[in-house]
Amino acid sequence: MNIQTLVKGIKGIIPGGLSVKDFSVVTQTSDETARQILDNFMQNGIGTFQDNQIHFQDNDKLKTSLLALRMGAPIDEISQILDWKDFEALVSEILELREFDVTRNLTLTKPRMQIDVIGIKAGVAILIDCKHWKRLSYSALETAVNKQIERTKHYVIKEKVRAALPAIVTLYQEEVKFINKVPIIPIFQLDSFCDEFYGNLEEMDLEQSE
């Protein structure tokens, strides 16, 4: 199966039961193509067939997205199909593949703050604010950066890490790469950013623990 056909199929992954006809309508494919996509899904452990319906689980969309990425599908194309929870999960998966210890949706108290995704490697944490939106204005990005800097300062007081780096991960390539030394990373560049994580640290403003 080619990548574009597989990517079309991701749109049809809706938890619960779907007939082949329903799946073909959602994915805008023929019945025959829909059957081929569903057969491919099941060969890869995605979905189960029962009572003439295909049944998907909550994480099947993410599993299929990762399969498509491994086959070479563009990350930004996959990201557009995912909702914000899936987008956070994709960010987490990329970090885990680069051997970061990952925590999602950590809530800090006094003051109350939530951090979307945290990856820790060798005592250094990267705190990611996921922006699964259309392109952002500079002022909106700057506001997001300043909030993430505050979260990071709060985090290093509470948690046992050597240092922490705030970062913003976006759906699209933005015009700026850094604001106040905080990296603005499009999702399709996150893997290479993680691969070069320690080499990038000098360019960025780390919050050091006391």
N, C-alpha and C positions, 0 to 999 in steps of 0.2 A: 504494500500500500504506500502511495506517495504521501509526503508530509502534508501537503495542502488538504488532502482528503481526511487525514487524521485530525488536523486542526479543526476542520469543519465539524467533525464528530464530537469535539469537546463541548461545543455549544449545546449538544443534545443530552449531556449528562445531567439529568435532573433526578435527585433522590426519590425513590419510590418506584412504581411500575409504569413502563411505557411499552406500547405495542411498536412493532417495526414501522407501521404506518405513521404513528405519532412521531417517532424518532426521525423519519425521513422528512416530515413537515418542518420540524424544529430546525433540522440541519440543512434544509433546502437541497436535499439530494433525492435521487430516485430510490425506489424501494430496493432495487438490486444493490445499489451503492450502500444504502443504509445497512443491509444485511452483511455486506463485506466489512463495513466498519465495525459492526457489532461482533462479528466473528473474530476480528482482529483484537478487539477489546478483551473478549473472553479468553483468547489464547494468551493474553498478557495478564490474566487474573483480575480484569476489570469488569464488573457486572456479572450477574447470574441470570440464566434463562429459566423461567418457571411460569406455567399456565399461559403460554404464548405471549409472555411479556418479559422484557429485560428489566432487571431490578438493579439500581445503582445505590451505593453507599455514599455517605457524606464526603468522604475523602477521595472518591473515584475521579472527580474532576482534576484534583491536584495530581493524582497518580498518572493520569493520562497526559497532563501538561508536562510532567517530568519525562515521560516516555517520548513525547514529541520533541522536547528539548534535546534529549540524547540522540534523536534521529537528525538533529540539525535545524529544527524550526527556530525562527527568530524569537528571542526572549520577549521583545516588546510586543510582537504579534500575539504571543501566548498571554501576556499580562493583560492585554485589552479584554480578553475573554473572561478573566477571573474577577470576582468581586473583591472587596477590600480584605475580607478574611482569608481568601485564597491567596491574595497578593502577599499578605504577611506570612502565610505559610510557605510561599515560594521563596521569599527572602530568607526565612529560617532554614529552609532546605539547602539553599546555596551556601549559607554559613556552615551548616553541619557537614556538607560535602568537603569543605575546607578545614574540617576538624576543629571548629569552634564549639565550645559548650554553649548551648542556646537556651534562652528563656524567653517566653512570649508573654506580653501583656502583664508586666510586673507593675504592681501598684505600690508606690511609696506613700508614706503618711507624714503629716505635720511639716509642710503642707501636702495635701493629697495630689499626687502626680502619677500618671501612667506612662510607661515606656513600652512602645510596640514590640520591639525585638532587641534582645541583648545577646551578643556573642562574646565569649571570653576565651582567650588563648594566651597561655604563658603569663597569666596575671594581668593582662591588659584587656579592658572591655571596650567594645564598640557598641554604642547605644544608638539604635536606628529609629527614626521617625519615618513611617511609611506613608508616602503621599500618592495614593492610587487615584489621582485626579487628572483632568486635562492640564495643559501647560499652565504654569503658575507665573504670576507677575513677580518682578524683583521684590516688591514690598511684601508680598505674601510669603515668598521664600525667606526674606529677612526676618519676618515675624516668627516663622517656623524655626529658623535657626536660633534666634534668641531664646525661645521657649525650650529648645532642646539643650542649649548651653546651661540653662537653669536646672533642668532635670539632671543633667550630668553632674553638676556641682553638688546637688542634693544626693545623688547616687553614691559618689565617692565617700561622702561622710558616713553613709549607712552601711556600705558593703565593703567586704575585704578584697580589694583589688589594688594593684600597684598604681594603676592609672586608668582613665577612661576617656574615650573619644566620642563626642557627639557627631552624628552623621544624619543626612537626609537621603532617603532613597526614593526616586521619582519614577513614574511610568515612562516619561519621555526624557530625551536629552534637553536639558535647560541651557540657556545661553551662558550661564556662569558655572564654574566648577567649584569655586569656594566662596563663601561669605563669612567674614570674620574668622578665617582659617578653618571653617567647618566644611567638609566635603559635601557637595551635591552630586549624588551618584545615580545615574540612570540605571534601571534594573538590568539592562543588558551588559553593563560594565561592572556589575557587582562582583561577579566571579573573579575577574582579573584584579579588581581592587583588593579582594580578600587574599588573593595569591601573592600580591605585592604589599600586604598590610604593613609589615615591619619596615619595609623600605620607604613607605609613605609617611611614617610617623613624624619625621623631622619637619615636613611641610605644614603640619597641623598643630592645633593648640590643644594639647592633652591636659586634662584635669588630673593633677597628682593627688594621691591620698596623703594625709598628714603622717 
